[in-house]
Amino acid sequence: MLNFPTSTEFNRRIPKQKFYDNLSITPALKRSFIDDIKVIYWRNKLAESTLNIPAGKDVTEIEVFEIILNSQEIDEKVLRQIDSEIPYHILFILCYNSSYELWIGYKEARTEETFKVSGYYHTEWSEKEALNLDIVGLSLDEVYESFVRQIAGEKLKYSSSNEALADSVHRSEEIAQLEKLIAKTEAAAWKEQQPKKRFEIYTKLQDYKRNLEDLKNNKTEET
């Protein structure tokens, strides 16, 4: 599957109940764990002790969890719940029958033991042999950043070569939000019958589109 060094292999089963028993989660989320997940395996532990790559400032370990699913669908909140319970960065391998996806969240540290996941990136479903992820970097910070960029692919295509990962992720989120706002505004402009109001909507639309181009070109407004 992923050709990580044998020194990183862990291969332990994690009871899925660990992530919802005795925890304050919604009944719907608990039902997702029960219905969507068959079994969870802790496949690899990428750390200084297993990779001979030094820990980074923010990333000290990367855990690799394989989740065997009962269908090809999973609620992203399930992954977020797992991430919230593990004080390390996590690479998820989702498996259904003979198809696989890689998922990773951009996980920022709030304190030494708490993290915030801004959003998730994932590959398309593919056969096991097609899964590919290279360990690249001189620290675990760099390895993690490389994982995010490899998995995100086109979603971070507007990143500049010297841009920090946090800036790339946050800007990609702004781009996605603006694209949704532009689509909504365009629909409103087509529906509006009064010329004056339509012109006002059209003016806003042009502003949104200019802002979108600035974000895509990695420009910031001058103040």
N, C-alpha and C positions, 0 to 999 in steps of 0.2 A: 504494500500500500504506500505509505510514506517511508522513504528510505532513511529514517533517522538512525543514528548509531545505536548498536545494541546496548551500549552502556546507559542509554536513556530509558530503556524499556522498564515498565513498572507492572502492567498487566494485572491490575486488581479490579475486582468487581465492586462497585459502590451501590449499596441499596438506595433505590430512588426515594424511599421513604425518608431518607436523611434530609431531603430538601423540602419536605412539607409537614412531616410529623412534628408536633409540638412547636410549630411556627405559626405566626399570624399571617396567613395568606388567605385569599378569597377562595370560596368553594369552587369557583370556576377554574382557578389556577390549579388547585389540587386535583380536580377532575382531569385537567390536561396532562398532568404527570401520570395519573393512573391509566388514562385511555391512550395517550399518544406514545408513551415510552415503554418499551419492552424491558430493556436492561441498559445500564450505564457501566462502561469500563474506563478505568484510569490507565491509559495505554503507555504514556511516556511522561517523564519528568525532565524538562530541559533546565539545567541548573549548572552552576560553576563546577559542582562535584561530579556531574555526569557528562558534561560537554567539554570541560576544560576551557570554557569561555567565561570571563569574569562577569559577575553581576553588574547591572547598570545602576544608575542613580534611582530610576523608577521601577525597573523590572529586575526582580531577583530570581524569579522562577517562571517558567511557562509550562503549564500542565496541559496535557493532551487527553481530552475525554472523547471516547467514542460512544455515541448514543444510538442504540438499535431502536428503530421506530416501528410502530404498528401500521403506519401509512406514510405517504410522502409529505405529509403536512405536520408542522409543529408551530405552536404559538411562540412567538419571539419572547414572550414574558417568561416562558419556562427557562430559556437560556439565561435571561436576565436574573431570574431567581437563583440559578446555580452560581452565576457570577457573583451575586451579592453575598453568597455564603462562603466563597473561597477567596482568601486574601492574596491571591496570586493571579497572574494573567492566564487566560485559558484559550486554547485552540480546540474547537469542537469539530469532530468528524461525525456527521450524521449518516446513518446507514439505513436503507430500506431495500430488502431483498438484495439485489446485486448492484444497487446504485448508491453513489456517495456524493455528499456535498461537504465542503469545508466552510466553517463559519468562524468569525472572530469579531469581537467587539472592541471598539476603541475605549480602553479602560484607563481612566485617570485616577491617580491616588488623591484622596482627600486627606487622609491621615495614614499612619503606618498600617492600619488594619481595615480601613474603609475605602471603597472605590466608587466611582461613578462611571457607568457605561453610557457614552454619548449615543452610540448607535452600532448596528451590526452590518458587516459585509459578508457576502458569501459567494461561492462559485456556483456554477450550474451543476445539475445532477450529471454524474458521469460514471463510467465503470472504474473499478478499483485501480486497474493498471494505468488509467489516465490521470489519476491524482498526482499532482506534482507540487512540491513546496521545498524551496531551497533554504538551507540555513546559511544566512549571509550576515556578517557583521563581526566586529571585534569586541562587542559587549552584548549582554542580553537586551539592553535598550535597543541596540541596532538590529538584533535578530528579530525582536518583536515588531519594530517598525517595518522591517522587510516583509514579515508575514502579512501585516495589515495591507501594505501596498500591493503585494502579489495577489492577495485574495480580492481586494477592492477593485483592482484593474481599472477599467474605464470610469468607475465612479470617482476616482481621484485623478482623472486624466488632465485636469486643469492645474495640477500642482506644478510649481517651478522646482528646478533641480535643487535649490538651496533652501527650500521652504520647510520649516519644522512640521512634523507629522500633525501636531495639534492644530496648527494653522490650516493645513490641508483639509483635515477632517471637518473643522468648523466651517471653513469656506464652502466645502462640498454640501454641507447641510443648508447653508444660506442659499446656495444655488438651487437646491431641490425645492426649498420653500418658495423662492421667487418664481420658479417655473410653474409651480402650482398656482400661485397668485396671478401670474400672467394668463394662464389658461382660464381661470375663473373670471378675470377681468375682461378677457376677449369675449367670453360667452355673455357677460352682462352687456357689453357694447352692442352685440348683435341683437339682443332682446329689447334694448332701450328704443322707444319710439320718438321721444322728444329730442330734437336736434341739439338743443343746448346741453342737456344732460349727457347725450351721447358724446358730445365734444369734450365735456369734462372727464368722462370715463376714458376717452381716447388719449387725452393728455396724460392722465395717470399711467395709462398703459405704456406710453412712450418712455416715461420716467422709469418704470419698472424694467423695461427692456434695456435702457441705458445702464442701469445699475447691474443688471445681469451680465452685460458685456464687460463691465468693469471688473466684476468678480471673476469672470472667466479669464480675463487677461491679467489677473492679479494686480489690479489697480485699486487704490484707495482714494476716497474723496479728499480734496485739500480743504482745510478749514482756515 
